[in-house]
C-alpha cells in the first residue's frame, strides 16, 4: 500500500499513526523535530519532507501491510512513479485546510489511469480553516466524482474535532454504487439491500477503482485513524498471487549500504525467491542475465529480518546483485507500467575540485534515481525536476562522499532533431585523415530511439573495433551541432577500414566523432525545446489577466471552458517559462489558480536556436570544436 499526497498534507505523520496503532513504535514521531520512522536521511529530518520512498511492514489484525511512504514534493515525482508500479492499493492524503493541490490532482489522475484501488484521507480536521462540504465539492470537481464520504466531522477546525462515521446503508453511498451496477440499482430503488450487500458491493467497486471512500481525521490527534484502518482492512484488495507460480518481481528502489554494496528493494508479485539461488534478471535496457542474491531480507514490523525464502505479496531487500538497477524485473518478465510521469526537463552543471570522484559519486546516485541522468563532457551535467533536488544532491555528495559542489543556473534541456538524411566517410590514408582507420556513416530521422545498423560485414572488422565505433557513436550523439543531444535517429555504418597491426581501437574513437558530425551537418538539425501540456483552473473573473500572463510566457491556449464558479484553460507552455508563470499566477487569481502539467513534448524553438554553453561561458558547439580539432 502506498501513501501519496501533495507535500505537507501529512503523509509521514499518518504513517507514524498507523505504525503506532499497529504497535510497531511506542510513541508517535513528529516531522517537525525529525523523529519520524520513515524519514531517515539527515536532509529529510532537517527539511521535514520525504525525499526517498521508505518501506515499512506491520500487522493490522490478520492483514500484513507493506507500507510505502512516498515523497510529496514535485521535485521527487520519480520516487513516487517507482512506488506506484508495485502497489495493490493506495491512500491519497488531502489537507482539510489547503485542499486539492497540483500534486494531488496529478497523483489522482495517475492512480485512476493505473486503476489502483484508492481510499482518500482528509487530514488536519483539527486545524483552523479546515473545510468539509466545500472540500468534498472540490474533490468531486477536481479529482473524481466517484468519491463518497464515509462520515461527517464535529467541531471542525478545533482541537476537539471528531470524525463521526455514517451507517453503511446511506443515500450517498447507495446512489454511487447503483451507478455502476444495475442489480444494486434495482435493490436500492425497492429498498431491499442489506448492510452486507452494501459492504460486498463497495468492496468490489473499490477493488475495481470505480469508487473511492473518503475518511476524515487528524494524524496529529489520532482521531479518525481507527476508522481509516478499518477501511483499509475492509475495502482495499489483498494480494492474491500464489507462491507456487513462477517468480515475478520488480525492483523499485536501489540504495547503498554502509559498506558500499547495493541493496535492492523488490516487490514479489508471484512465486518465491530464495537466497543464493539463481534468478533471471530482465533489465529495463539491455539483455537479460542470471544472478543470485547473497541475502534476502524481509520487511517485518518496522524492521528487516534475514530470511532464506520470501513469497508472493512480500517486499524484500536483496543484497549481492551488483548490476541491479531500478525497474529491473526478476523471474518471468511482465508487461511494465511504462512511464507514468514526464521525464525531467531541466539540467544543471555540477562542479567540484575532484572531477573524477564527482563523476563516480553522481553515477552511483543515478543508480538510486535513474532520471538523474549524468553526462560528462567538458562539464558534468545532471537532469533535474526542480531546485530542491539541487539541495538534496549537494547534501548527499557532502555527507556520503565528502564532496563540496557548486551548481550552475538551472536551464531547460533542449534536444536536436535531424532535418533530413546526411552521409560522410573518410578513407584510411586520406590527406584529411590522421588515424589508421576508415569509417563512413549515413544518418536519417527516426520517430523514437536510436537505431544503429550495420551495412558492412560484421566479420570485416575485429569485434573490439565494432564496439569502439558503436560506443563512440552513442556518446557523440549526446552533443550535436548546437551542443544538445539527438535522442532519436537512425545511424547506418556504411564503410570501415583498418590496417593490421597498426590500427588500434583509439583510432576509431578519434575518427568517428568527426565523420559522424559531418554526416549530421549534411542532414541538418533543428533545436527543439520542452513544452508542457497543462490544465489551468482559475476563477472566472481572472481569465483575461491570466490569458495575458500566458501570452507573455509564450503559452498557447487550445481550449477555454468557463463555468459560473470556475474556468479551465488547456494548452501548452514552454518549460523555460513555467516557473516564472507559476510565481505570478497566485497574484492574478486571488491565490486560487491551479496549474497541472499533464505531459511533456518538444517543439521547434522560435528565432535563433539556443546553443548549449559551458560554465566558462563558451558554447558547446560540437561542430566547430570537431572541425577545429580536425584542422589541428
Secondary structure as GFF3:
##gff-version 3
##sequence-region A 1 632
A	DSSP	beta_strand	2	5	.	.	.	ID=ss1
A	DSSP	alpha_helix	11	21	.	.	.	ID=ss2
A	DSSP	alpha_helix	42	47	.	.	.	ID=ss3
A	DSSP	beta_strand	54	60	.	.	.	ID=ss4
A	DSSP	beta_strand	63	69	.	.	.	ID=ss5
A	DSSP	three_ten_helix	74	76	.	.	.	ID=ss6
A	DSSP	alpha_helix	77	84	.	.	.	ID=ss7
A	DSSP	beta_strand	89	95	.	.	.	ID=ss8
A	DSSP	alpha_helix	102	113	.	.	.	ID=ss9
A	DSSP	beta_strand	117	123	.	.	.	ID=ss10
A	DSSP	alpha_helix	133	138	.	.	.	ID=ss11
A	DSSP	pi_helix	139	143	.	.	.	ID=ss12
A	DSSP	beta_strand	147	149	.	.	.	ID=ss13
A	DSSP	beta_strand	151	154	.	.	.	ID=ss14
A	DSSP	beta_strand	162	165	.	.	.	ID=ss15
A	DSSP	alpha_helix	171	178	.	.	.	ID=ss16
A	DSSP	alpha_helix	182	189	.	.	.	ID=ss17
A	DSSP	alpha_helix	195	207	.	.	.	ID=ss18
A	DSSP	beta_strand	212	216	.	.	.	ID=ss19
A	DSSP	alpha_helix	225	235	.	.	.	ID=ss20
A	DSSP	beta_strand	248	256	.	.	.	ID=ss21
A	DSSP	beta_strand	262	270	.	.	.	ID=ss22
A	DSSP	beta_strand	272	274	.	.	.	ID=ss23
A	DSSP	beta_strand	278	282	.	.	.	ID=ss24
A	DSSP	beta_strand	289	292	.	.	.	ID=ss25
A	DSSP	beta_strand	295	300	.	.	.	ID=ss26
A	DSSP	beta_strand	303	307	.	.	.	ID=ss27
A	DSSP	beta_strand	309	311	.	.	.	ID=ss28
A	DSSP	beta_strand	315	319	.	.	.	ID=ss29
A	DSSP	beta_strand	329	331	.	.	.	ID=ss30
A	DSSP	beta_strand	346	351	.	.	.	ID=ss31
A	DSSP	alpha_helix	355	368	.	.	.	ID=ss32
A	DSSP	beta_strand	374	376	.	.	.	ID=ss33
A	DSSP	beta_strand	380	384	.	.	.	ID=ss34
A	DSSP	alpha_helix	387	401	.	.	.	ID=ss35
A	DSSP	beta_strand	406	407	.	.	.	ID=ss36
A	DSSP	beta_strand	411	412	.	.	.	ID=ss37
A	DSSP	beta_strand	415	418	.	.	.	ID=ss38
A	DSSP	beta_strand	422	426	.	.	.	ID=ss39
A	DSSP	beta_strand	437	444	.	.	.	ID=ss40
A	DSSP	beta_strand	450	454	.	.	.	ID=ss41
A	DSSP	three_ten_helix	458	460	.	.	.	ID=ss42
A	DSSP	alpha_helix	463	476	.	.	.	ID=ss43
A	DSSP	beta_strand	489	498	.	.	.	ID=ss44
A	DSSP	alpha_helix	505	523	.	.	.	ID=ss45
A	DSSP	beta_strand	525	538	.	.	.	ID=ss46
A	DSSP	three_ten_helix	540	542	.	.	.	ID=ss47
A	DSSP	alpha_helix	543	552	.	.	.	ID=ss48
A	DSSP	beta_strand	556	562	.	.	.	ID=ss49
A	DSSP	beta_strand	567	574	.	.	.	ID=ss50
A	DSSP	alpha_helix	575	588	.	.	.	ID=ss51
A	DSSP	beta_strand	594	604	.	.	.	ID=ss52
A	DSSP	alpha_helix	622	631	.	.	.	ID=ss53
###
